[in-house]
């Protein structure tokens, strides 16, 4: 699918004195220009963006409900109430649970936890689990990365005499659960509405830390925050940028045996510095594989491991699960692609279904279908007496709002703009296909959407050196809200094309204007970049990076798209 390349929009035209501004910041004009185009229009804003220290975190008191929730938790803990934290089976939920558990362990406070099974329990709270905790004497319950829509379940916990604090980051429904306190950045104005569940948990436990002795160094838990925030694909700007930037430093140090073992099986040196991309594509999938294919409990045990000998076999187990997950995903993807090809002829919203698809990976497959067809996609499988699904969207379509349009057909749904889950009776599937397509057309019109690639200007090969690439690394972490810069090449000649891995492409390119050669890689593009490209002149949209694989630094270009001249 060819992308529509357009210059990145900017609020104000780049000033003529950008070179002077760059000199004051000790960076190149190109870096200062990128910062300006992304909304940093003062030297202070640019400096804070490149050096987002913890001093830039907003006061905890600015998060509605947070101090109240912290006081309720502190009072319960100090009174000796038996405590449990209820999390989720994805990376955000597991890291949130690990963070709360570890903070309290540092204070010598015992805690229980519950991570629901994806297949037998599903997402969020359930009454059976609540009742089981009550039978074990739990009096104080904290939810992390879930709970904001669990009205019935929180009501049941209250009936059983529990004090309940809900911490979540998902969109609330029309009614809030009857908890003793709620902390959710989506419920009211706050310094960062885009916090992941683990970010909310961190802020809450920072407040609890001030109330329950002994005080611990709350900064040491930022590795959990970085891992969960990156994995949950929230916007890496503002407060999230501060949290993740500092958390990545701890992930690099890997003082936790579980993190070191996780890096090892992900083929990173235990003390290697990591960017957001390496965390998102290396560490996070292995944690996620536990909840998708096995048990999330294993991932939690890994993160909380106190010695390397315990952590290594668990990490190896998660690596095996991730390999199994990839194989399952690839098998489902081929079937889903065939269905999507058929539906794409007359539908702008795709609803794909097979009763035997694995519920743990359909969300990943939905992302791949959106990548291939650039159409909002729901993928469904059979689970028990009904269908369970996972959806992913394009930039233009608000998925949660779209599912709201289809709510009469659904047993339940939840999520946000880009991702959601849902369930329905099997006999409603044909109607859902029609209703979802109608919802996409209502928001986006009747013409097929075209994926847009925002570019940051032309970059000749002669200007690509380690100095520029190290400056670009100052802009990390990259992700939603802070996309990795993408540049357009001048005309380049393809001197050689080769395939590596399963279906990845390497091109040897010559910038004919300067005579400089560079190698470039395109991931999963063997079927699109065919042998006939060799000898042709093209332009590429690319991201230049320092490749430190196996300890040797070299310049590498990562192709986002290409166009023949």
Long-range contacts (C-beta under 8 A, 24 or more apart in sequence): 1-372, 1-373, 1-374, 1-451, 2-561, 2-563, 3-450, 3-451, 3-452, 3-453, 3-541, 3-560, 3-561, 4-450, 4-451, 4-452, 4-453, 5-452, 5-453, 5-455, 5-488, 5-541, 5-561, 5-563, 6-452, 6-453, 6-454, 6-455, 7-454, 7-455, 7-456, 7-457, 8-37, 8-38, 8-454, 8-455, 8-456, 9-454, 10-36, 10-37, 10-38, 10-39, 11-39, 11-41, 12-36, 12-41, 21-46, 25-50, 27-471, 27-474, 28-467, 28-468, 28-471, 30-457, 30-459, 30-463, 30-468, 30-471, 31-471, 31-472, 31-474, 31-475, 33-457, 34-456, 34-475, 34-485, 35-475, 37-456, 38-482, 49-241, 49-475, 50-474, 50-475, 52-241, 52-242, 52-245, 52-246, 53-242, 53-246, 54-219, 54-242, 54-246, 56-242, 57-239, 57-242, 57-243, 58-191, 58-192, 58-239, 60-203, 60-206, 60-207, 62-190, 62-191, 63-183, 63-185, 63-190, 63-191, 63-203, 64-183, 64-187, 64-188, 64-189, 64-190, 65-181, 65-182, 65-183, 65-184, 65-187, 65-188, 66-183, 66-203, 66-204, 66-207, 67-207, 68-181, 69-165, 69-167, 69-181, 69-182, 69-183, 69-204, 69-207, 70-204, 70-207, 70-208, 70-210, 70-211, 71-211, 72-163, 72-165, 72-180, 72-181, 73-140, 73-142, 73-165, 73-204, 73-208, 74-208, 74-211, 74-212, 76-139, 76-140, 76-163, 77-104, 77-109, 77-140, 77-208, 77-212, 78-212, 81-139, 81-140, 81-163, 82-112, 82-136, 82-137, 82-138, 82-139, 82-140, 83-109, 83-110, 83-111, 83-112, 83-138, 83-139, 83-140, 83-141, 83-142, 84-111, 84-112, 84-113, 84-114, 84-133, 84-138, 84-140, 84-141, 84-142, 85-111, 85-112, 85-113, 85-114, 85-141, 85-142, 85-143, 85-144, 86-113, 86-114, 86-116, 86-125, 86-129, 86-133, 86-141, 86-142, 86-143, 86-144, 86-146, 86-147, 87-113, 87-114, 87-115, 87-143, 87-144, 87-145, 87-146, 87-296, 87-300, 88-115, 88-116, 88-123, 88-124, 88-144, 88-145, 88-146, 88-197, 88-291, 88-296, 89-115, 89-116, 89-117, 89-118, 89-123, 89-290, 89-291, 89-292, 89-296, 90-145, 90-231, 90-232, 90-288, 90-291, 90-296, 91-227, 91-228, 91-231, 91-232, 91-284, 91-287, 91-288, 91-299, 92-145, 92-196, 92-197, 92-198, 92-228, 92-229, 92-231, 92-232, 93-144, 93-145, 93-146, 93-197, 93-228, 93-291, 93-296, 94-228, 94-287, 94-290, 94-291, 94-296, 94-299, 94-300, 94-303, 95-198, 95-224, 95-225, 95-227, 95-228, 95-231, 95-287, 95-303, 96-144, 96-145, 96-167, 96-197, 96-198, 96-200, 96-201, 96-224, 96-228, 97-144, 97-300, 98-224, 98-300, 98-303, 98-304, 99-198, 99-201, 99-202, 99-205, 99-221, 99-224, 99-225, 100-142, 100-144, 100-201, 100-205, 101-300, 101-304, 102-221, 102-224, 102-304, 103-205, 103-208, 103-209, 103-216, 103-218, 103-221, 106-216, 107-212, 107-213, 107-214, 107-216, 109-212, 112-136, 112-138, 113-300, 115-291, 115-296, 115-297, 115-300, 117-295, 117-296, 118-291, 118-292, 118-296, 118-359, 118-360, 119-359, 119-360, 119-383, 122-388, 123-414, 123-421, 124-149, 124-150, 124-153, 124-414, 125-150, 125-153, 125-154, 125-157, 126-153, 127-152, 127-153, 127-156, 130-156, 130-157, 130-160, 130-162, 131-156, 131-160, 133-162, 134-160, 134-161, 134-162, 138-162, 139-163, 140-165, 141-165, 142-167, 143-167, 143-168, 144-168, 144-197, 144-198, 144-200, 144-201, 145-169, 145-170, 145-196, 145-197, 145-198, 145-200, 145-201, 146-170, 146-197, 147-177, 147-179, 148-172, 148-173, 148-176, 148-177, 148-182, 148-184, 148-186, 148-187, 149-173, 149-177, 149-414, 150-177, 151-175, 151-176, 151-177, 151-178, 153-177, 154-178, 154-179, 165-204, 167-197, 167-200, 167-201, 167-204, 168-197, 168-200, 169-195, 169-196, 169-197, 169-199, 169-200, 169-234, 170-414, 170-415, 170-416, 171-400, 171-414, 171-415, 171-416, 191-238, 191-239, 192-238, 192-239, 192-240, 194-234, 194-235, 194-237, 194-238, 194-240, 194-481, 195-229, 195-234, 195-239, 195-240, 196-225, 196-228, 196-229, 196-232, 196-234, 196-240, 197-228, 197-232, 198-224, 198-225, 198-227, 198-228, 198-229, 198-232, 199-225, 199-228, 199-229, 199-234, 199-239, 199-240, 199-243, 202-243, 219-246, 220-250, 222-246, 222-247, 222-250, 223-247, 223-250, 223-251, 223-256, 223-259, 224-303, 226-250, 226-251, 226-279, 226-477, 227-251, 227-279, 227-283, 227-284, 227-287, 230-276, 230-279, 230-280, 230-284, 230-477, 230-479, 231-279, 231-280, 231-284, 231-287, 231-288, 233-280, 233-418, 233-419, 233-479, 233-480, 234-480, 234-481, 235-479, 235-480, 235-481, 235-482, 236-276, 236-477, 236-478, 236-479, 236-480, 236-481, 236-482, 237-481, 237-482, 240-481, 241-477, 241-482, 244-276, 244-477, 245-476, 245-477, 248-273, 248-274, 248-275, 248-276, 248-279, 248-476, 248-477, 251-279, 251-283, 256-303, 256-305, 257-305, 257-306, 257-307, 257-308, 257-310, 257-311, 258-302, 258-303, 258-304, 258-305, 258-311, 258-314, 258-315, 259-283, 259-303, 260-308, 260-311, 261-302, 261-305, 261-308, 261-311, 261-312, 261-314, 261-315, 262-286, 262-287, 262-302, 262-311, 262-315, 262-318, 264-312, 264-315, 265-315, 265-316, 265-318, 265-319, 266-319, 269-551, 272-548, 275-473, 275-476, 275-477, 275-478, 276-476, 276-477, 276-478, 276-479, 277-478, 277-484, 280-479, 285-322, 285-325, 286-315, 286-318, 286-319, 286-321, 286-322, 287-318, 288-325, 289-318, 289-321, 289-322, 289-324, 289-325, 290-318, 290-321, 291-360, 292-321, 292-325, 292-358, 292-360, 292-361, 293-321, 293-324, 293-325, 293-328, 293-358, 293-360, 293-361, 294-318, 294-321, 325-360, 325-361, 325-364, 328-358, 328-360, 328-361, 329-361, 329-364, 329-365, 329-368, 332-357, 332-358, 332-361, 332-362, 332-365, 333-365, 333-368, 333-369, 336-365, 336-368, 336-369, 336-379, 337-369, 337-372, 340-369, 340-372, 340-373, 340-375, 340-377, 343-433, 344-373, 344-375, 347-375, 347-433, 347-437, 348-375, 348-376, 348-437, 348-440, 348-441, 348-444, 348-446, 348-448, 348-449, 349-375, 349-376, 349-377, 349-378, 349-397, 349-402, 349-436, 349-437, 349-438, 349-439, 349-440, 349-441, 350-375, 350-376, 350-377, 350-378, 351-377, 351-378, 351-380, 351-429, 351-432, 351-433, 351-436, 351-437, 352-377, 352-378, 352-379, 352-380, 353-379, 353-380, 353-381, 353-387, 353-429, 354-381, 355-381, 355-382, 356-381, 356-382, 357-381, 359-383, 359-388, 359-390, 362-389, 362-390, 363-390, 363-392, 363-419, 363-421, 366-390, 366-391, 366-392, 367-392, 370-394, 374-448, 374-449, 374-450, 374-451, 375-440, 375-448, 375-449, 376-402, 376-436, 376-440, 378-422, 378-432, 378-436, 380-424, 380-429, 382-426, 383-423, 386-411, 386-423, 386-424, 386-425, 386-426, 387-423, 387-424, 387-425, 387-426, 387-429, 388-421, 388-422, 388-423, 389-421, 389-422, 389-423, 389-424, 390-419, 390-420, 390-421, 390-422, 391-415, 391-419, 391-420, 391-421, 391-422, 392-418, 392-419, 393-417, 393-418, 393-419, 394-449, 394-451, 395-452, 396-443, 396-444, 396-449, 397-440, 397-443, 397-444, 397-449, 398-443, 401-439, 401-443, 402-436, 402-439, 402-440, 402-443, 403-436, 403-439, 405-435, 405-438, 405-439, 405-442, 406-432, 406-435, 406-436, 406-439, 409-435, 453-486, 453-541, 453-560, 453-561, 454-483, 454-486, 455-486, 455-487, 455-488, 455-541, 456-485, 456-486, 456-487, 457-487, 457-488, 458-487, 458-488, 458-489, 458-490, 459-487, 459-488, 459-489, 459-544, 460-489, 460-490, 460-511, 460-513, 460-514, 461-489, 461-490, 461-492, 461-509, 461-511, 461-514, 461-516, 461-517, 461-518, 462-511, 462-514, 462-516, 464-518, 464-544, 464-555, 464-557, 465-555, 466-546, 466-553, 466-555, 468-544, 469-544, 469-545, 469-546, 469-555, 470-546, 472-544, 472-545, 473-546, 484-543, 485-543, 486-541, 486-542, 486-543, 486-560, 487-541, 487-542, 487-543, 487-544, 488-539, 488-540, 488-541, 488-542, 489-539, 489-540, 489-541, 489-542, 490-539, 491-537, 491-538, 491-539, 491-565, 492-537, 492-538, 492-539, 492-540, 493-535, 493-536, 493-537, 494-533, 494-534, 494-535, 494-536, 494-537, 494-538, 495-534, 495-535, 496-534, 497-529, 497-531, 497-533, 497-534, 499-526, 503-527, 505-529, 505-559, 507-533, 507-559, 509-540, 509-557, 512-537, 518-555, 518-557, 519-556, 519-557, 520-556, 520-557, 520-558, 520-559, 521-556, 521-557, 521-558, 521-559, 522-558, 522-559, 522-562, 523-558, 525-559, 529-562, 533-564, 536-564, 536-565, 537-564, 537-565, 538-562, 538-563, 538-564, 538-565, 539-563, 539-565
